Amino acid sequence: MNPTTTNGTDPEPEPEILDGLQLAADADRATDFPEAAHRILADLVSGGAPLGWVDPPGRGEVAELVDRVLRAAHTGDGALRAAYAGPRLVGLGYWLRHPRPTNRQHADLEKIAVASEAHGQGLGRSLTSALVEDARGAGIEVLTLDARADNTRALTLYRSLGFREYGRLPAFVAMGGRRYDKVFYMLDFRGDGRRDEEWPHPQ
């Protein structure tokens, strides 16, 4: 028996978390993805989300970003994850290998974005967990990320998935006339890495 919502209608479908190959194999979703990604990112940035833009990105900029990430995913230099509730894109995230030849065994988790209307459903955790497993499967040694220090919900999520703070730059990010610390996190997949308790924990 399928569960129903309190008003007797069918519930929202359980979101699908697709990887880049699955997305490319679905012609309709692949065609619509850049525009749908733009809507999510532009809406979040306009609401002040710390995604690296001061103003909402343009459609062309997001389309170029999507193309770059998908090409990297195809060559093993990155991974993309897209969350769908039925036909509707409700979240996305990706990582890319570090570009320097000496650092290409490592990757950077660059963006996790969940549509405003889908907040509170655990999609950020689902996307991040999938990308962590993609990195592990690709042989990435250390997965890094940076975040604004006031993004406490995201930082709590990252810590719960095993990321550890390894440094910060005080008052480094300028946004809306205010300054924020830039925090650096890492997830070390190497078997001979330092033990969890040896890494400094944020207060």
C-alpha beads as a LAMMPS data file, in Angstrom:
LAMMPS data file: protein, C-alpha beads

203 atoms
202 bonds

1 atom types
1 bond types

-500.0 500.0 xlo xhi
-500.0 500.0 ylo yhi
-500.0 500.0 zlo zhi

Masses

1 110.0

Atoms # bond

1 1 1 0.000 0.000 0.000
2 1 1 1.474 3.347 -1.034
3 1 1 1.588 6.122 1.588
4 1 1 -0.428 9.263 0.989
5 1 1 -0.149 12.783 2.287
6 1 1 -2.518 14.109 4.930
7 1 1 -4.796 15.656 2.312
8 1 1 -5.273 12.284 0.596
9 1 1 -3.143 13.035 -2.464
10 1 1 -0.148 11.025 -3.583
11 1 1 3.115 12.103 -1.918
12 1 1 6.020 13.668 -3.755
13 1 1 8.140 10.970 -5.457
14 1 1 11.343 9.960 -3.714
15 1 1 14.099 12.029 -5.351
16 1 1 16.449 10.260 -7.745
17 1 1 20.152 11.072 -7.454
18 1 1 21.583 10.674 -10.956
19 1 1 25.241 10.709 -11.934
20 1 1 26.580 12.381 -15.054
21 1 1 26.284 9.294 -17.226
22 1 1 22.693 8.652 -16.178
23 1 1 21.841 12.285 -16.843
24 1 1 23.441 12.184 -20.309
25 1 1 21.489 9.007 -21.136
26 1 1 18.162 10.783 -20.521
27 1 1 17.781 13.059 -23.537
28 1 1 14.987 15.199 -22.110
29 1 1 16.654 15.788 -18.775
30 1 1 20.064 16.379 -20.369
31 1 1 18.597 19.011 -22.693
32 1 1 16.764 20.806 -19.880
33 1 1 19.525 20.491 -17.286
34 1 1 21.495 23.725 -17.969
35 1 1 18.348 25.872 -17.802
36 1 1 17.047 24.053 -14.718
37 1 1 20.443 24.388 -13.026
38 1 1 20.461 28.082 -13.836
39 1 1 17.061 28.571 -12.218
40 1 1 18.205 26.903 -9.003
41 1 1 21.557 28.695 -8.795
42 1 1 20.199 32.131 -9.724
43 1 1 17.374 31.821 -7.202
44 1 1 19.690 30.747 -4.399
45 1 1 22.246 33.477 -5.086
46 1 1 19.539 36.123 -5.253
47 1 1 18.543 34.985 -1.759
48 1 1 22.092 35.363 -0.453
49 1 1 23.282 31.759 -0.652
50 1 1 27.097 31.470 -0.429
51 1 1 27.744 29.823 -3.796
52 1 1 30.616 32.007 -4.993
53 1 1 28.637 34.662 -6.870
54 1 1 27.785 38.163 -5.685
55 1 1 25.020 38.516 -8.304
56 1 1 22.954 35.711 -9.849
57 1 1 24.903 34.038 -12.678
58 1 1 23.688 34.363 -16.255
59 1 1 22.323 31.498 -18.314
60 1 1 25.407 31.393 -20.513
61 1 1 27.747 31.235 -17.534
62 1 1 25.848 28.334 -16.003
63 1 1 25.645 26.535 -19.364
64 1 1 29.437 26.814 -19.722
65 1 1 29.905 25.525 -16.172
66 1 1 27.602 22.555 -16.788
67 1 1 29.435 21.703 -20.013
68 1 1 32.822 21.862 -18.255
69 1 1 31.683 19.640 -15.389
70 1 1 30.055 17.075 -17.678
71 1 1 33.190 16.885 -19.838
72 1 1 35.297 16.399 -16.702
73 1 1 32.949 13.680 -15.481
74 1 1 33.213 11.912 -18.841
75 1 1 37.040 11.827 -18.637
76 1 1 37.201 10.875 -14.959
77 1 1 38.337 14.329 -13.886
78 1 1 35.134 15.164 -12.044
79 1 1 31.729 13.960 -10.968
80 1 1 28.265 15.464 -11.231
81 1 1 25.175 14.504 -9.262
82 1 1 21.672 15.753 -10.027
83 1 1 18.617 15.274 -7.781
84 1 1 15.220 14.909 -9.461
85 1 1 11.736 14.820 -7.973
86 1 1 9.924 13.281 -10.921
87 1 1 10.841 15.373 -13.976
88 1 1 11.908 18.391 -11.874
89 1 1 15.531 19.151 -11.003
90 1 1 15.703 19.976 -7.289
91 1 1 19.434 19.884 -6.577
92 1 1 22.906 19.431 -7.998
93 1 1 26.506 19.176 -6.926
94 1 1 29.902 18.357 -8.346
95 1 1 33.586 17.913 -7.692
96 1 1 36.563 18.448 -9.994
97 1 1 40.126 17.223 -9.810
98 1 1 42.676 19.817 -8.754
99 1 1 44.185 21.239 -11.971
100 1 1 47.886 21.231 -11.032
101 1 1 49.663 18.107 -12.315
102 1 1 51.179 17.457 -8.876
103 1 1 47.746 17.632 -7.210
104 1 1 45.567 15.686 -9.630
105 1 1 45.226 12.767 -7.238
106 1 1 43.002 15.085 -5.188
107 1 1 39.687 16.787 -5.950
108 1 1 37.661 19.752 -4.751
109 1 1 33.963 19.570 -3.896
110 1 1 32.976 22.868 -5.497
111 1 1 29.206 23.278 -5.216
112 1 1 26.181 21.696 -3.570
113 1 1 22.912 23.477 -4.396
114 1 1 19.381 22.478 -3.411
115 1 1 16.340 24.329 -4.743
116 1 1 14.671 26.566 -2.154
117 1 1 11.407 24.626 -2.287
118 1 1 13.231 21.348 -1.561
119 1 1 15.119 22.465 1.555
120 1 1 14.689 20.322 4.632
121 1 1 14.341 17.027 2.747
122 1 1 17.889 15.777 3.223
123 1 1 18.889 16.369 -0.398
124 1 1 22.103 18.159 0.544
125 1 1 23.205 15.090 2.475
126 1 1 22.159 12.723 -0.324
127 1 1 24.024 14.714 -2.971
128 1 1 27.156 15.135 -0.852
129 1 1 27.207 11.470 0.184
130 1 1 26.902 10.363 -3.440
131 1 1 29.732 12.668 -4.498
132 1 1 31.924 11.410 -1.655
133 1 1 31.379 7.836 -2.838
134 1 1 32.102 8.884 -6.424
135 1 1 35.407 10.367 -5.263
136 1 1 36.282 7.252 -3.307
137 1 1 35.456 5.081 -6.323
138 1 1 37.560 7.263 -8.622
139 1 1 40.632 6.791 -6.437
140 1 1 40.691 10.347 -5.138
141 1 1 43.060 10.574 -2.179
142 1 1 41.855 13.777 -0.520
143 1 1 38.558 15.527 -1.213
144 1 1 38.704 19.197 -0.244
145 1 1 36.189 22.017 -0.047
146 1 1 35.945 25.565 1.207
147 1 1 32.960 27.364 2.638
148 1 1 31.946 30.640 4.230
149 1 1 32.189 30.362 8.001
150 1 1 28.611 31.527 8.554
151 1 1 27.259 28.632 6.458
152 1 1 26.845 26.625 9.627
153 1 1 24.258 24.167 8.291
154 1 1 26.553 23.067 5.452
155 1 1 29.587 22.871 7.731
156 1 1 27.667 20.705 10.189
157 1 1 26.696 18.396 7.320
158 1 1 30.287 18.130 6.089
159 1 1 31.580 17.312 9.568
160 1 1 28.927 14.614 9.960
161 1 1 30.242 12.982 6.763
162 1 1 33.824 12.904 8.039
163 1 1 35.270 16.166 6.733
164 1 1 37.727 17.971 9.013
165 1 1 38.767 21.597 9.109
166 1 1 42.412 22.105 8.191
167 1 1 42.580 25.884 8.067
168 1 1 40.798 29.179 7.606
169 1 1 41.451 32.669 6.289
170 1 1 40.007 35.330 8.619
171 1 1 37.729 37.989 7.081
172 1 1 38.610 36.712 3.605
173 1 1 35.205 36.733 1.899
174 1 1 33.528 40.071 1.164
175 1 1 29.759 39.961 0.698
176 1 1 27.164 42.688 1.087
177 1 1 29.530 44.989 2.933
178 1 1 30.419 42.285 5.466
179 1 1 33.442 40.040 5.896
180 1 1 33.465 36.300 6.616
181 1 1 36.136 33.723 7.349
182 1 1 36.864 31.239 4.576
183 1 1 37.002 27.721 6.044
184 1 1 38.857 24.799 4.451
185 1 1 37.738 21.194 4.964
186 1 1 39.171 17.872 3.836
187 1 1 38.168 14.218 3.702
188 1 1 41.216 11.957 3.565
189 1 1 40.641 8.583 1.897
190 1 1 44.235 7.423 2.318
191 1 1 44.643 4.455 4.608
192 1 1 47.836 5.881 6.093
193 1 1 46.361 9.344 6.724
194 1 1 46.303 10.922 10.163
195 1 1 43.698 9.610 12.555
196 1 1 40.441 11.503 12.964
197 1 1 41.236 12.661 16.477
198 1 1 44.509 14.242 15.341
199 1 1 42.774 16.770 13.100
200 1 1 41.650 20.070 14.617
201 1 1 37.903 20.292 15.102
202 1 1 36.040 23.566 14.609
203 1 1 34.685 25.048 17.802

Bonds

1 1 1 2
2 1 2 3
3 1 3 4
4 1 4 5
5 1 5 6
6 1 6 7
7 1 7 8
8 1 8 9
9 1 9 10
10 1 10 11
11 1 11 12
12 1 12 13
13 1 13 14
14 1 14 15
15 1 15 16
16 1 16 17
17 1 17 18
18 1 18 19
19 1 19 20
20 1 20 21
21 1 21 22
22 1 22 23
23 1 23 24
24 1 24 25
25 1 25 26
26 1 26 27
27 1 27 28
28 1 28 29
29 1 29 30
30 1 30 31
31 1 31 32
32 1 32 33
33 1 33 34
34 1 34 35
35 1 35 36
36 1 36 37
37 1 37 38
38 1 38 39
39 1 39 40
40 1 40 41
41 1 41 42
42 1 42 43
43 1 43 44
44 1 44 45
45 1 45 46
46 1 46 47
47 1 47 48
48 1 48 49
49 1 49 50
50 1 50 51
51 1 51 52
52 1 52 53
53 1 53 54
54 1 54 55
55 1 55 56
56 1 56 57
57 1 57 58
58 1 58 59
59 1 59 60
60 1 60 61
61 1 61 62
62 1 62 63
63 1 63 64
64 1 64 65
65 1 65 66
66 1 66 67
67 1 67 68
68 1 68 69
69 1 69 70
70 1 70 71
71 1 71 72
72 1 72 73
73 1 73 74
74 1 74 75
75 1 75 76
76 1 76 77
77 1 77 78
78 1 78 79
79 1 79 80
80 1 80 81
81 1 81 82
82 1 82 83
83 1 83 84
84 1 84 85
85 1 85 86
86 1 86 87
87 1 87 88
88 1 88 89
89 1 89 90
90 1 90 91
91 1 91 92
92 1 92 93
93 1 93 94
94 1 94 95
95 1 95 96
96 1 96 97
97 1 97 98
98 1 98 99
99 1 99 100
100 1 100 101
101 1 101 102
102 1 102 103
103 1 103 104
104 1 104 105
105 1 105 106
106 1 106 107
107 1 107 108
108 1 108 109
109 1 109 110
110 1 110 111
111 1 111 112
112 1 112 113
113 1 113 114
114 1 114 115
115 1 115 116
116 1 116 117
117 1 117 118
118 1 118 119
119 1 119 120
120 1 120 121
121 1 121 122
122 1 122 123
123 1 123 124
124 1 124 125
125 1 125 126
126 1 126 127
127 1 127 128
128 1 128 129
129 1 129 130
130 1 130 131
131 1 131 132
132 1 132 133
133 1 133 134
134 1 134 135
135 1 135 136
136 1 136 137
137 1 137 138
138 1 138 139
139 1 139 140
140 1 140 141
141 1 141 142
142 1 142 143
143 1 143 144
144 1 144 145
145 1 145 146
146 1 146 147
147 1 147 148
148 1 148 149
149 1 149 150
150 1 150 151
151 1 151 152
152 1 152 153
153 1 153 154
154 1 154 155
155 1 155 156
156 1 156 157
157 1 157 158
158 1 158 159
159 1 159 160
160 1 160 161
161 1 161 162
162 1 162 163
163 1 163 164
164 1 164 165
165 1 165 166
166 1 166 167
167 1 167 168
168 1 168 169
169 1 169 170
170 1 170 171
171 1 171 172
172 1 172 173
173 1 173 174
174 1 174 175
175 1 175 176
176 1 176 177
177 1 177 178
178 1 178 179
179 1 179 180
180 1 180 181
181 1 181 182
182 1 182 183
183 1 183 184
184 1 184 185
185 1 185 186
186 1 186 187
187 1 187 188
188 1 188 189
189 1 189 190
190 1 190 191
191 1 191 192
192 1 192 193
193 1 193 194
194 1 194 195
195 1 195 196
196 1 196 197
197 1 197 198
198 1 198 199
199 1 199 200
200 1 200 201
201 1 201 202
202 1 202 203
